[in-house]
Amino acid sequence: MPQIVQIPPHLPKAGCVPDPETAKRIAEAVWLVMYGEAAVEEQKPFQADFENDLWTVRGSPPSGQETKPFVAVISRVDGRIAKIGTTVVRRDLLE
């Protein structure tokens, strides 16, 4: 069952990560530190999906390679990164 998240009054009503472009920029910034510019560039374009107040951003590695897509799960409310790496656990385990 999805949790209802109340946004603290000092944060924007739409949350700190209100749209997919913002989620993609946050994920990219962290991936650059973790994997380097060349690896991140190979993962473009990024895809962002929204469910239960969480953005899931995935990279698109080149086809025909064994490279796994980069993944970041980011809170819409405050921008916290719930998961980052190359695999994602079931969403219900993050709640």
N, CA, C and O atoms as a CHARMM CRD file, in Angstrom:
* protein
*
  380
    1    1 MET  N      0.83700  -1.17500   0.00000 PROA 1      0.00000
    2    1 MET  CA     0.00000   0.00000   0.00000 PROA 1      0.00000
    3    1 MET  C      0.88500   1.24100   0.00000 PROA 1      0.00000
    4    1 MET  O      1.77100   1.35400   0.84700 PROA 1      0.00000
    5    2 PRO  N      0.66800   2.18600  -0.93600 PROA 2      0.00000
    6    2 PRO  CA     1.50700   3.37200  -1.01100 PROA 2      0.00000
    7    2 PRO  C      1.34800   4.25400   0.23100 PROA 2      0.00000
    8    2 PRO  O      0.25500   4.42900   0.76900 PROA 2      0.00000
    9    3 GLN  N      2.47700   4.79500   0.65300 PROA 3      0.00000
   10    3 GLN  CA     2.45300   5.72600   1.76100 PROA 3      0.00000
   11    3 GLN  C      2.05100   7.10300   1.25500 PROA 3      0.00000
   12    3 GLN  O      2.41000   7.48400   0.14100 PROA 3      0.00000
   13    4 ILE  N      1.30600   7.85300   2.06900 PROA 4      0.00000
   14    4 ILE  CA     1.00400   9.23500   1.73000 PROA 4      0.00000
   15    4 ILE  C      2.09800  10.07600   2.35600 PROA 4      0.00000
   16    4 ILE  O      2.30300  10.05000   3.57000 PROA 4      0.00000
   17    5 VAL  N      2.79900  10.82200   1.51700 PROA 5      0.00000
   18    5 VAL  CA     3.91800  11.61600   1.98400 PROA 5      0.00000
   19    5 VAL  C      3.47300  13.06300   2.10800 PROA 5      0.00000
   20    5 VAL  O      2.97200  13.65300   1.15100 PROA 5      0.00000
   21    6 GLN  N      3.65600  13.62500   3.28500 PROA 6      0.00000
   22    6 GLN  CA     3.34400  15.02700   3.47800 PROA 6      0.00000
   23    6 GLN  C      4.61900  15.82600   3.27400 PROA 6      0.00000
   24    6 GLN  O      5.67700  15.48900   3.80500 PROA 6      0.00000
   25    7 ILE  N      4.49700  16.88700   2.49900 PROA 7      0.00000
   26    7 ILE  CA     5.64700  17.72400   2.21200 PROA 7      0.00000
   27    7 ILE  C      5.80000  18.75900   3.32100 PROA 7      0.00000
   28    7 ILE  O      4.85500  19.49100   3.61300 PROA 7      0.00000
   29    8 PRO  N      6.98100  18.83000   3.94500 PROA 8      0.00000
   30    8 PRO  CA     7.19500  19.85300   4.96000 PROA 8      0.00000
   31    8 PRO  C      6.94500  21.24600   4.38000 PROA 8      0.00000
   32    8 PRO  O      7.19800  21.47000   3.19700 PROA 8      0.00000
   33    9 PRO  N      6.45500  22.17800   5.18900 PROA 9      0.00000
   34    9 PRO  CA     6.06500  23.49300   4.67700 PROA 9      0.00000
   35    9 PRO  C      7.19900  24.29500   4.05000 PROA 9      0.00000
   36    9 PRO  O      6.93100  25.18200   3.24000 PROA 9      0.00000
   37   10 HSD  N      8.44800  24.02200   4.39100 PROA 10     0.00000
   38   10 HSD  CA     9.55600  24.79200   3.83800 PROA 10     0.00000
   39   10 HSD  C     10.00900  24.29400   2.45400 PROA 10     0.00000
   40   10 HSD  O     10.87600  24.90800   1.83100 PROA 10     0.00000
   41   11 LEU  N      9.42900  23.19400   1.97500 PROA 11     0.00000
   42   11 LEU  CA     9.77700  22.66800   0.65500 PROA 11     0.00000
   43   11 LEU  C      8.72200  23.07600  -0.36100 PROA 11     0.00000
   44   11 LEU  O      7.57900  23.33500   0.01600 PROA 11     0.00000
   45   12 PRO  N      9.08000  23.14000  -1.65000 PROA 12     0.00000
   46   12 PRO  CA     8.09100  23.48400  -2.68200 PROA 12     0.00000
   47   12 PRO  C      6.91700  22.50500  -2.66800 PROA 12     0.00000
   48   12 PRO  O      7.09200  21.31800  -2.39500 PROA 12     0.00000
   49   13 LYS  N      5.71700  23.01600  -2.96400 PROA 13     0.00000
   50   13 LYS  CA     4.52500  22.16000  -2.97200 PROA 13     0.00000
   51   13 LYS  C      4.66000  20.97800  -3.92600 PROA 13     0.00000
   52   13 LYS  O      4.20800  19.87500  -3.62000 PROA 13     0.00000
   53   14 ALA  N      5.27500  21.20700  -5.07400 PROA 14     0.00000
   54   14 ALA  CA     5.44800  20.14400  -6.06400 PROA 14     0.00000
   55   14 ALA  C      6.59100  19.21000  -5.69300 PROA 14     0.00000
   56   14 ALA  O      6.84200  18.23200  -6.39700 PROA 14     0.00000
   57   15 GLY  N      7.28800  19.50000  -4.59500 PROA 15     0.00000
   58   15 GLY  CA     8.43900  18.70600  -4.19900 PROA 15     0.00000
   59   15 GLY  C      9.71400  19.27900  -4.80100 PROA 15     0.00000
   60   15 GLY  O      9.66300  20.13900  -5.68000 PROA 15     0.00000
   61   16 CYS  N     10.84300  18.80600  -4.32800 PROA 16     0.00000
   62   16 CYS  CA    12.13900  19.28500  -4.82200 PROA 16     0.00000
   63   16 CYS  C     12.49500  18.70400  -6.19000 PROA 16     0.00000
   64   16 CYS  O     13.35400  19.23900  -6.89000 PROA 16     0.00000
   65   17 VAL  N     11.83800  17.61800  -6.56600 PROA 17     0.00000
   66   17 VAL  CA    12.08800  16.97700  -7.87100 PROA 17     0.00000
   67   17 VAL  C     10.72600  16.83100  -8.55800 PROA 17     0.00000
   68   17 VAL  O     10.16000  15.73800  -8.58500 PROA 17     0.00000
   69   18 PRO  N     10.19900  17.93400  -9.11500 PROA 18     0.00000
   70   18 PRO  CA     8.82600  17.93200  -9.61200 PROA 18     0.00000
   71   18 PRO  C      8.60700  17.29500 -10.97500 PROA 18     0.00000
   72   18 PRO  O      7.47000  17.02000 -11.35700 PROA 18     0.00000
   73   19 ASP  N      9.69700  17.05600 -11.71500 PROA 19     0.00000
   74   19 ASP  CA     9.50900  16.58700 -13.09400 PROA 19     0.00000
   75   19 ASP  C     10.64300  15.65300 -13.50600 PROA 19     0.00000
   76   19 ASP  O     11.67000  15.57100 -12.83300 PROA 19     0.00000
   77   20 PRO  N     10.44200  14.94600 -14.63100 PROA 20     0.00000
   78   20 PRO  CA    11.45700  13.96500 -15.04400 PROA 20     0.00000
   79   20 PRO  C     12.79800  14.59400 -15.40000 PROA 20     0.00000
   80   20 PRO  O     13.83700  13.97100 -15.18300 PROA 20     0.00000
   81   21 GLU  N     12.80500  15.80300 -15.93700 PROA 21     0.00000
   82   21 GLU  CA    14.07300  16.44300 -16.31100 PROA 21     0.00000
   83   21 GLU  C     14.93000  16.71700 -15.08400 PROA 21     0.00000
   84   21 GLU  O     16.14600  16.52700 -15.12300 PROA 21     0.00000
   85   22 THR  N     14.31100  17.15900 -14.00200 PROA 22     0.00000
   86   22 THR  CA    15.05100  17.40000 -12.76200 PROA 22     0.00000
   87   22 THR  C     15.61200  16.08500 -12.22600 PROA 22     0.00000
   88   22 THR  O     16.76700  16.03100 -11.80300 PROA 22     0.00000
   89   23 ALA  N     14.80700  15.03300 -12.24200 PROA 23     0.00000
   90   23 ALA  CA    15.26900  13.71600 -11.77600 PROA 23     0.00000
   91   23 ALA  C     16.46000  13.24100 -12.61000 PROA 23     0.00000
   92   23 ALA  O     17.42900  12.71400 -12.06300 PROA 23     0.00000
   93   24 LYS  N     16.39100  13.42400 -13.91400 PROA 24     0.00000
   94   24 LYS  CA    17.48900  13.00800 -14.79800 PROA 24     0.00000
   95   24 LYS  C     18.76800  13.78800 -14.49900 PROA 24     0.00000
   96   24 LYS  O     19.85700  13.21400 -14.50600 PROA 24     0.00000
   97   25 ARG  N     18.64500  15.09200 -14.23700 PROA 25     0.00000
   98   25 ARG  CA    19.82900  15.90700 -13.94100 PROA 25     0.00000
   99   25 ARG  C     20.48800  15.48200 -12.62600 PROA 25     0.00000
  100   25 ARG  O     21.71400  15.44400 -12.52100 PROA 25     0.00000
  101   26 ILE  N     19.66700  15.16600 -11.63200 PROA 26     0.00000
  102   26 ILE  CA    20.22100  14.70600 -10.35500 PROA 26     0.00000
  103   26 ILE  C     20.94600  13.38200 -10.54500 PROA 26     0.00000
  104   26 ILE  O     22.07700  13.22000 -10.08500 PROA 26     0.00000
  105   27 ALA  N     20.30600  12.43800 -11.21800 PROA 27     0.00000
  106   27 ALA  CA    20.92700  11.13200 -11.45300 PROA 27     0.00000
  107   27 ALA  C     22.23800  11.28800 -12.22100 PROA 27     0.00000
  108   27 ALA  O     23.24400  10.66900 -11.87700 PROA 27     0.00000
  109   28 GLU  N     22.21700  12.11300 -13.25500 PROA 28     0.00000
  110   28 GLU  CA    23.42000  12.30700 -14.06300 PROA 28     0.00000
  111   28 GLU  C     24.56000  12.88500 -13.22600 PROA 28     0.00000
  112   28 GLU  O     25.70600  12.45700 -13.36600 PROA 28     0.00000
  113   29 ALA  N     24.26000  13.85200 -12.36100 PROA 29     0.00000
  114   29 ALA  CA    25.29800  14.46600 -11.53300 PROA 29     0.00000
  115   29 ALA  C     25.98700  13.42700 -10.64700 PROA 29     0.00000
  116   29 ALA  O     27.20900  13.44500 -10.49500 PROA 29     0.00000
  117   30 VAL  N     25.20200  12.52800 -10.06600 PROA 30     0.00000
  118   30 VAL  CA    25.77900  11.50300  -9.19100 PROA 30     0.00000
  119   30 VAL  C     26.51100  10.44700 -10.01700 PROA 30     0.00000
  120   30 VAL  O     27.60100  10.01100  -9.64400 PROA 30     0.00000
  121   31 TRP  N     25.92000  10.04000 -11.12900 PROA 31     0.00000
  122   31 TRP  CA    26.58700   9.04900 -11.99100 PROA 31     0.00000
  123   31 TRP  C     27.93100   9.55200 -12.50100 PROA 31     0.00000
  124   31 TRP  O     28.87100   8.76700 -12.62600 PROA 31     0.00000
  125   32 LEU  N     28.04000  10.85300 -12.79900 PROA 32     0.00000
  126   32 LEU  CA    29.31400  11.40400 -13.27000 PROA 32     0.00000
  127   32 LEU  C     30.41400  11.17700 -12.24300 PROA 32     0.00000
  128   32 LEU  O     31.53800  10.82600 -12.60200 PROA 32     0.00000
  129   33 VAL  N     30.09800  11.37300 -10.97600 PROA 33     0.00000
  130   33 VAL  CA    31.07700  11.16200  -9.90900 PROA 33     0.00000
  131   33 VAL  C     31.40600   9.67600  -9.77800 PROA 33     0.00000
  132   33 VAL  O     32.56400   9.30800  -9.58000 PROA 33     0.00000
  133   34 MET  N     30.39900   8.83400  -9.88600 PROA 34     0.00000
  134   34 MET  CA    30.58900   7.39800  -9.67700 PROA 34     0.00000
  135   34 MET  C     31.28500   6.70000 -10.84900 PROA 34     0.00000
  136   34 MET  O     32.16400   5.86200 -10.64500 PROA 34     0.00000
  137   35 TYR  N     30.88500   7.05200 -12.08400 PROA 35     0.00000
  138   35 TYR  CA    31.31000   6.27000 -13.24400 PROA 35     0.00000
  139   35 TYR  C     32.15300   7.03900 -14.26400 PROA 35     0.00000
  140   35 TYR  O     32.78900   6.42000 -15.11800 PROA 35     0.00000
  141   36 GLY  N     32.17100   8.36400 -14.19500 PROA 36     0.00000
  142   36 GLY  CA    32.94000   9.16100 -15.14100 PROA 36     0.00000
  143   36 GLY  C     32.11500   9.58400 -16.35200 PROA 36     0.00000
  144   36 GLY  O     31.09200   8.98300 -16.67900 PROA 36     0.00000
  145   37 GLU  N     32.59500  10.63400 -17.00100 PROA 37     0.00000
  146   37 GLU  CA    31.84900  11.24800 -18.10200 PROA 37     0.00000
  147   37 GLU  C     31.63500  10.31500 -19.28700 PROA 37     0.00000
  148   37 GLU  O     30.53800  10.27200 -19.84400 PROA 37     0.00000
  149   38 ALA  N     32.65700   9.57100 -19.68000 PROA 38     0.00000
  150   38 ALA  CA    32.52800   8.69100 -20.85100 PROA 38     0.00000
  151   38 ALA  C     31.45000   7.63700 -20.63700 PROA 38     0.00000
  152   38 ALA  O     30.64000   7.38700 -21.52900 PROA 38     0.00000
  153   39 ALA  N     31.43500   7.01900 -19.46000 PROA 39     0.00000
  154   39 ALA  CA    30.44200   5.98100 -19.17300 PROA 39     0.00000
  155   39 ALA  C     29.03600   6.55600 -19.13000 PROA 39     0.00000
  156   39 ALA  O     28.09200   5.92900 -19.61200 PROA 39     0.00000
  157   40 VAL  N     28.88800   7.74400 -18.55800 PROA 40     0.00000
  158   40 VAL  CA    27.56400   8.37500 -18.46900 PROA 40     0.00000
  159   40 VAL  C     27.06100   8.75400 -19.85600 PROA 40     0.00000
  160   40 VAL  O     25.88300   8.56500 -20.15700 PROA 40     0.00000
  161   41 GLU  N     27.92900   9.28000 -20.69300 PROA 41     0.00000
  162   41 GLU  CA    27.53400   9.65000 -22.05800 PROA 41     0.00000
  163   41 GLU  C     27.02600   8.43900 -22.82500 PROA 41     0.00000
  164   41 GLU  O     26.09300   8.55900 -23.62000 PROA 41     0.00000
  165   42 GLU  N     27.62700   7.27400 -22.59800 PROA 42     0.00000
  166   42 GLU  CA    27.19200   6.04000 -23.27100 PROA 42     0.00000
  167   42 GLU  C     25.80700   5.59200 -22.83100 PROA 42     0.00000
  168   42 GLU  O     25.15700   4.81800 -23.53400 PROA 42     0.00000
  169   43 GLN  N     25.34300   6.06600 -21.67600 PROA 43     0.00000
  170   43 GLN  CA    24.04700   5.65600 -21.12000 PROA 43     0.00000
  171   43 GLN  C     22.89300   6.54900 -21.60900 PROA 43     0.00000
  172   43 GLN  O     21.73600   6.27900 -21.28700 PROA 43     0.00000
  173   44 LYS  N     23.18100   7.58000 -22.36200 PROA 44     0.00000
  174   44 LYS  CA    22.11800   8.47300 -22.83900 PROA 44     0.00000
  175   44 LYS  C     21.40600   7.84300 -24.01300 PROA 44     0.00000
  176   44 LYS  O     22.03600   7.12700 -24.79000 PROA 44     0.00000
  177   45 PRO  N     20.10700   8.08300 -24.17400 PROA 45     0.00000
  178   45 PRO  CA    19.23800   8.95900 -23.39000 PROA 45     0.00000
  179   45 PRO  C     18.77600   8.27500 -22.10000 PROA 45     0.00000
  180   45 PRO  O     18.70300   7.04900 -22.02100 PROA 45     0.00000
  181   46 PHE  N     18.46600   9.09600 -21.09700 PROA 46     0.00000
  182   46 PHE  CA    17.95400   8.60000 -19.83000 PROA 46     0.00000
  183   46 PHE  C     16.43600   8.54000 -19.87700 PROA 46     0.00000
  184   46 PHE  O     15.79100   9.33300 -20.56300 PROA 46     0.00000
  185   47 GLN  N     15.87400   7.58700 -19.13900 PROA 47     0.00000
  186   47 GLN  CA    14.42100   7.43200 -19.02000 PROA 47     0.00000
  187   47 GLN  C     14.04300   7.67700 -17.56500 PROA 47     0.00000
  188   47 GLN  O     14.76600   7.25100 -16.66500 PROA 47     0.00000
  189   48 ALA  N     12.92600   8.35300 -17.31800 PROA 48     0.00000
  190   48 ALA  CA    12.48000   8.58700 -15.94400 PROA 48     0.00000
  191   48 ALA  C     11.02200   8.18200 -15.80700 PROA 48     0.00000
  192   48 ALA  O     10.17500   8.60200 -16.59500 PROA 48     0.00000
  193   49 ASP  N     10.73400   7.36400 -14.80400 PROA 49     0.00000
  194   49 ASP  CA     9.37300   6.91400 -14.49900 PROA 49     0.00000
  195   49 ASP  C      9.03800   7.35100 -13.07400 PROA 49     0.00000
  196   49 ASP  O      9.91300   7.43400 -12.21200 PROA 49     0.00000
  197   50 PHE  N      7.75200   7.62900 -12.84500 PROA 50     0.00000
  198   50 PHE  CA     7.32100   8.11500 -11.53600 PROA 50     0.00000
  199   50 PHE  C      6.26400   7.19700 -10.94800 PROA 50     0.00000
  200   50 PHE  O      5.28400   6.84600 -11.60500 PROA 50     0.00000
  201   51 GLU  N      6.48800   6.81100  -9.67700 PROA 51     0.00000
  202   51 GLU  CA     5.51900   5.96700  -8.96600 PROA 51     0.00000
  203   51 GLU  C      5.74400   6.13000  -7.46900 PROA 51     0.00000
  204   51 GLU  O      6.88100   6.09400  -6.99900 PROA 51     0.00000
  205   52 ASN  N      4.65500   6.31000  -6.71900 PROA 52     0.00000
  206   52 ASN  CA     4.70700   6.37900  -5.25900 PROA 52     0.00000
  207   52 ASN  C      5.70100   7.42100  -4.73800 PROA 52     0.00000
  208   52 ASN  O      6.46300   7.15300  -3.80900 PROA 52     0.00000
  209   53 ASP  N      5.68400   8.61200  -5.34500 PROA 53     0.00000
  210   53 ASP  CA     6.56500   9.71300  -4.93800 PROA 53     0.00000
  211   53 ASP  C      8.04600   9.43200  -5.16000 PROA 53     0.00000
  212   53 ASP  O      8.89600  10.09700  -4.56700 PROA 53     0.00000
  213   54 LEU  N      8.36400   8.45400  -6.00600 PROA 54     0.00000
  214   54 LEU  CA     9.75200   8.14700  -6.34600 PROA 54     0.00000
  215   54 LEU  C      9.95400   8.21100  -7.85200 PROA 54     0.00000
  216   54 LEU  O      9.15500   7.67900  -8.62300 PROA 54     0.00000
  217   55 TRP  N     11.02900   8.86500  -8.25700 PROA 55     0.00000
  218   55 TRP  CA    11.46000   8.84300  -9.65900 PROA 55     0.00000
  219   55 TRP  C     12.47300   7.71600  -9.81300 PROA 55     0.00000
  220   55 TRP  O     13.40000   7.59900  -9.01100 PROA 55     0.00000
  221   56 THR  N     12.30200   6.89300 -10.83100 PROA 56     0.00000
  222   56 THR  CA    13.30000   5.89600 -11.18800 PROA 56     0.00000
  223   56 THR  C     13.89600   6.32800 -12.51700 PROA 56     0.00000
  224   56 THR  O     13.21000   6.35900 -13.53900 PROA 56     0.00000
  225   57 VAL  N     15.17500   6.66100 -12.49100 PROA 57     0.00000
  226   57 VAL  CA    15.87700   7.10500 -13.69900 PROA 57     0.00000
  227   57 VAL  C     16.79200   5.97200 -14.12700 PROA 57     0.00000
  228   57 VAL  O     17.54000   5.41900 -13.32100 PROA 57     0.00000
  229   58 ARG  N     16.72100   5.63200 -15.42000 PROA 58     0.00000
  230   58 ARG  CA    17.55100   4.55100 -15.97100 PROA 58     0.00000
  231   58 ARG  C     18.32100   5.05700 -17.17200 PROA 58     0.00000
  232   58 ARG  O     17.83000   5.86200 -17.96200 PROA 58     0.00000
  233   59 GLY  N     19.53900   4.56300 -17.28600 PROA 59     0.00000
  234   59 GLY  CA    20.32000   4.82400 -18.47800 PROA 59     0.00000
  235   59 GLY  C     19.94900   3.84400 -19.57500 PROA 59     0.00000
  236   59 GLY  O     19.23500   2.86800 -19.34400 PROA 59     0.00000
  237   60 SER  N     20.44400   4.12000 -20.76600 PROA 60     0.00000
  238   60 SER  CA    20.20700   3.24900 -21.92900 PROA 60     0.00000
  239   60 SER  C     21.56400   2.85300 -22.50500 PROA 60     0.00000
  240   60 SER  O     22.06100   3.51300 -23.41800 PROA 60     0.00000
  241   61 PRO  N     22.16900   1.78400 -21.98600 PROA 61     0.00000
  242   61 PRO  CA    23.49300   1.40100 -22.48700 PROA 61     0.00000
  243   61 PRO  C     23.42200   0.96200 -23.94100 PROA 61     0.00000
  244   61 PRO  O     22.37300   0.52300 -24.41400 PROA 61     0.00000
  245   62 PRO  N     24.52900   1.08100 -24.64100 PROA 62     0.00000
  246   62 PRO  CA    24.55200   0.66400 -26.05300 PROA 62     0.00000
  247   62 PRO  C     24.13900  -0.79200 -26.20600 PROA 62     0.00000
  248   62 PRO  O     24.53300  -1.63800 -25.40300 PROA 62     0.00000
  249   63 SER  N     23.35600  -1.08500 -27.21900 PROA 63     0.00000
  250   63 SER  CA    22.94200  -2.47000 -27.44600 PROA 63     0.00000
  251   63 SER  C     24.14200  -3.29000 -27.89500 PROA 63     0.00000
  252   63 SER  O     25.08800  -2.78000 -28.49500 PROA 63     0.00000
  253   64 GLY  N     24.07000  -4.56100 -27.58700 PROA 64     0.00000
  254   64 GLY  CA    25.15300  -5.45500 -27.97700 PROA 64     0.00000
  255   64 GLY  C     26.31300  -5.46600 -26.99800 PROA 64     0.00000
  256   64 GLY  O     27.30300  -6.16300 -27.22400 PROA 64     0.00000
  257   65 GLN  N     26.21000  -4.70600 -25.91200 PROA 65     0.00000
  258   65 GLN  CA    27.26400  -4.70400 -24.89700 PROA 65     0.00000
  259   65 GLN  C     26.72000  -5.30900 -23.60800 PROA 65     0.00000
  260   65 GLN  O     25.50800  -5.34400 -23.39400 PROA 65     0.00000
  261   66 GLU  N     27.60600  -5.77700 -22.76700 PROA 66     0.00000
  262   66 GLU  CA    27.19400  -6.38100 -21.50600 PROA 66     0.00000
  263   66 GLU  C     26.95500  -5.33600 -20.41500 PROA 66     0.00000
  264   66 GLU  O     26.61600  -5.69200 -19.28700 PROA 66     0.00000
  265   67 THR  N     27.12700  -4.06400 -20.73700 PROA 67     0.00000
  266   67 THR  CA    26.95300  -2.99100 -19.76000 PROA 67     0.00000
  267   67 THR  C     25.51100  -2.95300 -19.26400 PROA 67     0.00000
  268   67 THR  O     24.57300  -2.97800 -20.06100 PROA 67     0.00000
  269   68 LYS  N     25.34000  -2.89200 -17.94000 PROA 68     0.00000
  270   68 LYS  CA    24.00500  -2.77100 -17.35300 PROA 68     0.00000
  271   68 LYS  C     23.59800  -1.30800 -17.32800 PROA 68     0.00000
  272   68 LYS  O     24.45400  -0.42700 -17.24400 PROA 68     0.00000
  273   69 PRO  N     22.30100  -1.04000 -17.39900 PROA 69     0.00000
  274   69 PRO  CA    21.86500   0.35800 -17.30800 PROA 69     0.00000
  275   69 PRO  C     22.10600   0.90800 -15.91000 PROA 69     0.00000
  276   69 PRO  O     21.91700   0.20500 -14.91700 PROA 69     0.00000
  277   70 PHE  N     22.52600   2.17400 -15.83800 PROA 70     0.00000
  278   70 PHE  CA    22.62900   2.85600 -14.55400 PROA 70     0.00000
  279   70 PHE  C     21.21100   3.11300 -14.06900 PROA 70     0.00000
  280   70 PHE  O     20.30600   3.34500 -14.87000 PROA 70     0.00000
  281   71 VAL  N     21.02200   3.07300 -12.74700 PROA 71     0.00000
  282   71 VAL  CA    19.70500   3.27900 -12.15600 PROA 71     0.00000
  283   71 VAL  C     19.84600   4.19300 -10.94900 PROA 71     0.00000
  284   71 VAL  O     20.78400   4.06700 -10.16200 PROA 71     0.00000
  285   72 ALA  N     18.88900   5.12600 -10.81600 PROA 72     0.00000
  286   72 ALA  CA    18.81200   5.96000  -9.62000 PROA 72     0.00000
  287   72 ALA  C     17.34800   6.08200  -9.22600 PROA 72     0.00000
  288   72 ALA  O     16.49100   6.33900 -10.07200 PROA 72     0.00000
  289   73 VAL  N     17.06000   5.89600  -7.94000 PROA 73     0.00000
  290   73 VAL  CA    15.70600   6.07200  -7.41200 PROA 73     0.00000
  291   73 VAL  C     15.76700   7.29500  -6.49800 PROA 73     0.00000
  292   73 VAL  O     16.52100   7.32400  -5.52400 PROA 73     0.00000
  293   74 ILE  N     14.95600   8.30700  -6.83200 PROA 74     0.00000
  294   74 ILE  CA    15.05400   9.62200  -6.19800 PROA 74     0.00000
  295   74 ILE  C     13.69600  10.05100  -5.66500 PROA 74     0.00000
  296   74 ILE  O     12.68000   9.91500  -6.34700 PROA 74     0.00000
  297   75 SER  N     13.68300  10.57100  -4.44300 PROA 75     0.00000
  298   75 SER  CA    12.44700  11.06300  -3.82700 PROA 75     0.00000
  299   75 SER  C     11.99600  12.36800  -4.47700 PROA 75     0.00000
  300   75 SER  O     12.78000  13.30700  -4.61000 PROA 75     0.00000
  301   76 ARG  N     10.72400  12.41800  -4.88100 PROA 76     0.00000
  302   76 ARG  CA    10.15500  13.65100  -5.42300 PROA 76     0.00000
  303   76 ARG  C     10.09200  14.72500  -4.34200 PROA 76     0.00000
  304   76 ARG  O     10.30000  15.90600  -4.61900 PROA 76     0.00000
  305   77 VAL  N      9.80500  14.31200  -3.11300 PROA 77     0.00000
  306   77 VAL  CA     9.56900  15.25600  -2.02600 PROA 77     0.00000
  307   77 VAL  C     10.80900  16.07200  -1.69300 PROA 77     0.00000
  308   77 VAL  O     10.75200  17.30200  -1.67400 PROA 77     0.00000
  309   78 ASP  N     11.93600  15.40200  -1.42700 PROA 78     0.00000
  310   78 ASP  CA    13.11100  16.13500  -0.95200 PROA 78     0.00000
  311   78 ASP  C     14.39200  15.84900  -1.73000 PROA 78     0.00000
  312   78 ASP  O     15.45600  16.35100  -1.36500 PROA 78     0.00000
  313   79 GLY  N     14.31000  15.05100  -2.79700 PROA 79     0.00000
  314   79 GLY  CA    15.47400  14.79600  -3.63100 PROA 79     0.00000
  315   79 GLY  C     16.43400  13.74400  -3.09700 PROA 79     0.00000
  316   79 GLY  O     17.49400  13.52300  -3.68200 PROA 79     0.00000
  317   80 ARG  N     16.07800  13.09400  -2.00000 PROA 80     0.00000
  318   80 ARG  CA    16.96600  12.05100  -1.47500 PROA 80     0.00000
  319   80 ARG  C     17.10800  10.91000  -2.47100 PROA 80     0.00000
  320   80 ARG  O     16.15900  10.55200  -3.16900 PROA 80     0.00000
  321   81 ILE  N     18.29100  10.35400  -2.52400 PROA 81     0.00000
  322   81 ILE  CA    18.54600   9.21700  -3.39600 PROA 81     0.00000
  323   81 ILE  C     18.33400   7.95200  -2.56800 PROA 81     0.00000
  324   81 ILE  O     19.07300   7.67800  -1.62200 PROA 81     0.00000
  325   82 ALA  N     17.30600   7.18700  -2.94300 PROA 82     0.00000
  326   82 ALA  CA    16.96500   5.97000  -2.21500 PROA 82     0.00000
  327   82 ALA  C     17.80500   4.79100  -2.69000 PROA 82     0.00000
  328   82 ALA  O     18.05400   3.86000  -1.92400 PROA 82     0.00000
  329   83 LYS  N     18.24700   4.82200  -3.95100 PROA 83     0.00000
  330   83 LYS  CA    19.02500   3.72300  -4.53000 PROA 83     0.00000
  331   83 LYS  C     19.79700   4.27600  -5.70300 PROA 83     0.00000
  332   83 LYS  O     19.27900   5.08500  -6.47200 PROA 83     0.00000
  333   84 ILE  N     21.03900   3.83900  -5.84200 PROA 84     0.00000
  334   84 ILE  CA    21.83200   4.23100  -7.00900 PROA 84     0.00000
  335   84 ILE  C     22.77600   3.08600  -7.34700 PROA 84     0.00000
  336   84 ILE  O     23.32200   2.44600  -6.44800 PROA 84     0.00000
  337   85 GLY  N     22.96800   2.83000  -8.61500 PROA 85     0.00000
  338   85 GLY  CA    23.84900   1.74900  -9.04200 PROA 85     0.00000
  339   85 GLY  C     23.44500   1.23900 -10.40300 PROA 85     0.00000
  340   85 GLY  O     23.09400   2.00900 -11.29700 PROA 85     0.00000
  341   86 THR  N     23.50000  -0.08900 -10.55100 PROA 86     0.00000
  342   86 THR  CA    23.14200  -0.69200 -11.83500 PROA 86     0.00000
  343   86 THR  C     22.01300  -1.69400 -11.70900 PROA 86     0.00000
  344   86 THR  O     21.63800  -2.32600 -12.69600 PROA 86     0.00000
  345   87 THR  N     21.46100  -1.85300 -10.51100 PROA 87     0.00000
  346   87 THR  CA    20.30000  -2.72400 -10.32100 PROA 87     0.00000
  347   87 THR  C     19.35200  -2.06200  -9.33300 PROA 87     0.00000
  348   87 THR  O     19.76300  -1.21500  -8.54000 PROA 87     0.00000
  349   88 VAL  N     18.10200  -2.44500  -9.38200 PROA 88     0.00000
  350   88 VAL  CA    17.10400  -1.89300  -8.46300 PROA 88     0.00000
  351   88 VAL  C     16.41300  -3.04700  -7.76400 PROA 88     0.00000
  352   88 VAL  O     16.04900  -4.04400  -8.38800 PROA 88     0.00000
  353   89 VAL  N     16.23900  -2.89800  -6.46700 PROA 89     0.00000
  354   89 VAL  CA    15.44500  -3.88100  -5.72700 PROA 89     0.00000
  355   89 VAL  C     13.97500  -3.55200  -5.95100 PROA 89     0.00000
  356   89 VAL  O     13.64100  -2.50300  -6.50200 PROA 89     0.00000
  357   90 ARG  N     13.11400  -4.44300  -5.52800 PROA 90     0.00000
  358   90 ARG  CA    11.67500  -4.17700  -5.66500 PROA 90     0.00000
  359   90 ARG  C     11.33300  -2.88500  -4.94500 PROA 90     0.00000
  360   90 ARG  O     11.83000  -2.62100  -3.85000 PROA 90     0.00000
  361   91 ARG  N     10.47500  -2.07700  -5.57300 PROA 91     0.00000
  362   91 ARG  CA    10.08300  -0.79000  -5.00300 PROA 91     0.00000
  363   91 ARG  C      9.45700  -0.92200  -3.61700 PROA 91     0.00000
  364   91 ARG  O      9.67900  -0.07200  -2.75500 PROA 91     0.00000
  365   92 ASP  N      8.68400  -1.97100  -3.39900 PROA 92     0.00000
  366   92 ASP  CA     7.99500  -2.09700  -2.11600 PROA 92     0.00000
  367   92 ASP  C      8.99500  -2.29800  -0.96300 PROA 92     0.00000
  368   92 ASP  O      8.64000  -2.08500   0.19600 PROA 92     0.00000
  369   93 LEU  N     10.20900  -2.69400  -1.26000 PROA 93     0.00000
  370   93 LEU  CA    11.21700  -2.83500  -0.22700 PROA 93     0.00000
  371   93 LEU  C     11.82300  -1.49300   0.16400 PROA 93     0.00000
  372   93 LEU  O     12.46700  -1.38500   1.20700 PROA 93     0.00000
  373   94 LEU  N     11.61900  -0.46300  -0.67000 PROA 94     0.00000
  374   94 LEU  CA    12.16000   0.86300  -0.37600 PROA 94     0.00000
  375   94 LEU  C     11.23900   1.66000   0.53000 PROA 94     0.00000
  376   94 LEU  O     11.66100   2.65800   1.11500 PROA 94     0.00000
  377   95 GLU  N      9.99700   1.23900   0.65300 PROA 95     0.00000
  378   95 GLU  CA     9.00800   2.01900   1.40400 PROA 95     0.00000
  379   95 GLU  C      8.99900   1.65100   2.86000 PROA 95     0.00000
  380   95 GLU  O      8.22500   2.21300   3.63500 PROA 95     0.00000
